Amino acid sequence: MKQELVMETGNILRYPRLDTVLMVEEFIKKHDGEFKKRKFWESLPKKMMYQTFCVIIDYLLYSGKISIDAEGKLGWIYYPELARKYYARKDLGRRT
C-alpha cells in the first residue's frame, strides 16, 4: 500500500525564504541520518521558528528529497545524477 503525502497550506503563519530552505537542505546533506527532527532543528547554524522549520521539512518530504527512517532520523535521498546513471545502464531491467 502506497502512502500519499499531501501538503496543506491553510494555517501557515510564516513561509520560509529561499536561502533558509537551501541552508536546511545543505545541513541535511552534510549530516545525513545523524539527527532526529527536534535535535536537527536545535543544531542548525541559523535559528528559526520551529513552525517555519516544520514547513521546510514538510516541503522536502513532499518533494521527495528527504526521508525519515524508523528511528525518526532525517536523511537525504535525492540523488538525480546517480538515478540517471542507473537508468542508462542496459544490463538493469526497467518496468514500465
Rosetta constraint file for C-alpha pairs under 8 A:
AtomPair CA 5 CA 61 HARMONIC 7.97 0.50
AtomPair CA 5 CA 62 HARMONIC 5.94 0.50
AtomPair CA 6 CA 62 HARMONIC 7.15 0.50
AtomPair CA 7 CA 58 HARMONIC 7.19 0.50
AtomPair CA 7 CA 59 HARMONIC 7.40 0.50
AtomPair CA 7 CA 62 HARMONIC 6.90 0.50
AtomPair CA 12 CA 55 HARMONIC 7.82 0.50
AtomPair CA 14 CA 51 HARMONIC 7.78 0.50
AtomPair CA 14 CA 52 HARMONIC 6.13 0.50
AtomPair CA 15 CA 52 HARMONIC 6.49 0.50
AtomPair CA 15 CA 55 HARMONIC 7.40 0.50
AtomPair CA 16 CA 20 HARMONIC 6.25 0.50
AtomPair CA 16 CA 21 HARMONIC 6.62 0.50
AtomPair CA 16 CA 52 HARMONIC 6.05 0.50
AtomPair CA 16 CA 53 HARMONIC 8.00 0.50
AtomPair CA 16 CA 55 HARMONIC 7.62 0.50
AtomPair CA 16 CA 56 HARMONIC 7.12 0.50
AtomPair CA 17 CA 21 HARMONIC 6.50 0.50
AtomPair CA 18 CA 22 HARMONIC 6.19 0.50
AtomPair CA 19 CA 23 HARMONIC 6.07 0.50
AtomPair CA 20 CA 24 HARMONIC 6.31 0.50
AtomPair CA 21 CA 25 HARMONIC 6.21 0.50
AtomPair CA 21 CA 56 HARMONIC 6.24 0.50
AtomPair CA 22 CA 26 HARMONIC 6.15 0.50
AtomPair CA 23 CA 27 HARMONIC 6.18 0.50
AtomPair CA 24 CA 28 HARMONIC 6.15 0.50
AtomPair CA 24 CA 44 HARMONIC 7.48 0.50
AtomPair CA 24 CA 56 HARMONIC 7.82 0.50
AtomPair CA 25 CA 29 HARMONIC 6.27 0.50
AtomPair CA 26 CA 30 HARMONIC 6.15 0.50
AtomPair CA 27 CA 31 HARMONIC 6.05 0.50
AtomPair CA 27 CA 44 HARMONIC 7.23 0.50
AtomPair CA 28 CA 32 HARMONIC 5.43 0.50
AtomPair CA 28 CA 74 HARMONIC 7.24 0.50
AtomPair CA 28 CA 75 HARMONIC 6.69 0.50
AtomPair CA 28 CA 76 HARMONIC 6.27 0.50
AtomPair CA 29 CA 75 HARMONIC 7.55 0.50
AtomPair CA 29 CA 76 HARMONIC 5.67 0.50
AtomPair CA 31 CA 35 HARMONIC 7.48 0.50
AtomPair CA 32 CA 74 HARMONIC 6.72 0.50
AtomPair CA 32 CA 75 HARMONIC 4.79 0.50
AtomPair CA 32 CA 76 HARMONIC 5.86 0.50
AtomPair CA 33 CA 73 HARMONIC 5.49 0.50
AtomPair CA 33 CA 74 HARMONIC 5.30 0.50
AtomPair CA 33 CA 75 HARMONIC 4.68 0.50
AtomPair CA 33 CA 76 HARMONIC 7.73 0.50
AtomPair CA 34 CA 73 HARMONIC 6.54 0.50
AtomPair CA 34 CA 74 HARMONIC 7.29 0.50
AtomPair CA 34 CA 75 HARMONIC 7.99 0.50
AtomPair CA 35 CA 39 HARMONIC 5.83 0.50
AtomPair CA 35 CA 40 HARMONIC 5.20 0.50
AtomPair CA 35 CA 73 HARMONIC 5.26 0.50
AtomPair CA 35 CA 74 HARMONIC 6.31 0.50
AtomPair CA 36 CA 40 HARMONIC 5.84 0.50
AtomPair CA 36 CA 71 HARMONIC 7.83 0.50
AtomPair CA 36 CA 72 HARMONIC 5.40 0.50
AtomPair CA 36 CA 73 HARMONIC 4.15 0.50
AtomPair CA 36 CA 74 HARMONIC 6.03 0.50
AtomPair CA 37 CA 41 HARMONIC 6.27 0.50
AtomPair CA 37 CA 72 HARMONIC 7.13 0.50
AtomPair CA 37 CA 73 HARMONIC 6.63 0.50
AtomPair CA 37 CA 74 HARMONIC 6.67 0.50
AtomPair CA 38 CA 42 HARMONIC 6.39 0.50
AtomPair CA 39 CA 43 HARMONIC 6.18 0.50
AtomPair CA 40 CA 44 HARMONIC 6.43 0.50
AtomPair CA 41 CA 50 HARMONIC 7.31 0.50
AtomPair CA 41 CA 53 HARMONIC 7.05 0.50
AtomPair CA 42 CA 47 HARMONIC 7.76 0.50
AtomPair CA 48 CA 52 HARMONIC 6.77 0.50
AtomPair CA 48 CA 53 HARMONIC 6.81 0.50
AtomPair CA 49 CA 53 HARMONIC 6.42 0.50
AtomPair CA 50 CA 54 HARMONIC 6.14 0.50
AtomPair CA 51 CA 55 HARMONIC 6.31 0.50
AtomPair CA 52 CA 56 HARMONIC 6.48 0.50
AtomPair CA 53 CA 57 HARMONIC 6.26 0.50
AtomPair CA 54 CA 58 HARMONIC 6.00 0.50
AtomPair CA 55 CA 59 HARMONIC 6.17 0.50
AtomPair CA 56 CA 60 HARMONIC 6.19 0.50
AtomPair CA 57 CA 61 HARMONIC 6.11 0.50
AtomPair CA 58 CA 62 HARMONIC 6.04 0.50
AtomPair CA 59 CA 63 HARMONIC 6.06 0.50
AtomPair CA 60 CA 64 HARMONIC 6.17 0.50
AtomPair CA 60 CA 65 HARMONIC 5.29 0.50
AtomPair CA 60 CA 66 HARMONIC 5.75 0.50
AtomPair CA 61 CA 65 HARMONIC 6.15 0.50
AtomPair CA 61 CA 66 HARMONIC 5.35 0.50
AtomPair CA 61 CA 67 HARMONIC 6.17 0.50
AtomPair CA 64 CA 77 HARMONIC 7.37 0.50
AtomPair CA 64 CA 78 HARMONIC 6.80 0.50
AtomPair CA 65 CA 76 HARMONIC 6.05 0.50
AtomPair CA 65 CA 77 HARMONIC 5.42 0.50
AtomPair CA 65 CA 78 HARMONIC 4.56 0.50
AtomPair CA 66 CA 74 HARMONIC 6.76 0.50
AtomPair CA 66 CA 75 HARMONIC 5.43 0.50
AtomPair CA 66 CA 76 HARMONIC 4.48 0.50
AtomPair CA 66 CA 77 HARMONIC 5.20 0.50
AtomPair CA 66 CA 78 HARMONIC 6.81 0.50
AtomPair CA 67 CA 74 HARMONIC 5.88 0.50
AtomPair CA 67 CA 75 HARMONIC 5.34 0.50
AtomPair CA 67 CA 76 HARMONIC 6.55 0.50
AtomPair CA 67 CA 77 HARMONIC 6.64 0.50
AtomPair CA 68 CA 72 HARMONIC 5.43 0.50
AtomPair CA 68 CA 73 HARMONIC 5.38 0.50
AtomPair CA 68 CA 74 HARMONIC 4.74 0.50
AtomPair CA 68 CA 75 HARMONIC 6.24 0.50
AtomPair CA 69 CA 73 HARMONIC 5.53 0.50
AtomPair CA 69 CA 74 HARMONIC 6.77 0.50
AtomPair CA 69 CA 75 HARMONIC 7.51 0.50
AtomPair CA 79 CA 83 HARMONIC 6.42 0.50
AtomPair CA 80 CA 84 HARMONIC 6.17 0.50
AtomPair CA 81 CA 85 HARMONIC 6.28 0.50
AtomPair CA 82 CA 86 HARMONIC 6.40 0.50
AtomPair CA 83 CA 87 HARMONIC 6.03 0.50
AtomPair CA 84 CA 88 HARMONIC 6.13 0.50
AtomPair CA 85 CA 89 HARMONIC 6.75 0.50
AtomPair CA 86 CA 92 HARMONIC 7.53 0.50
AtomPair CA 87 CA 92 HARMONIC 7.75 0.50
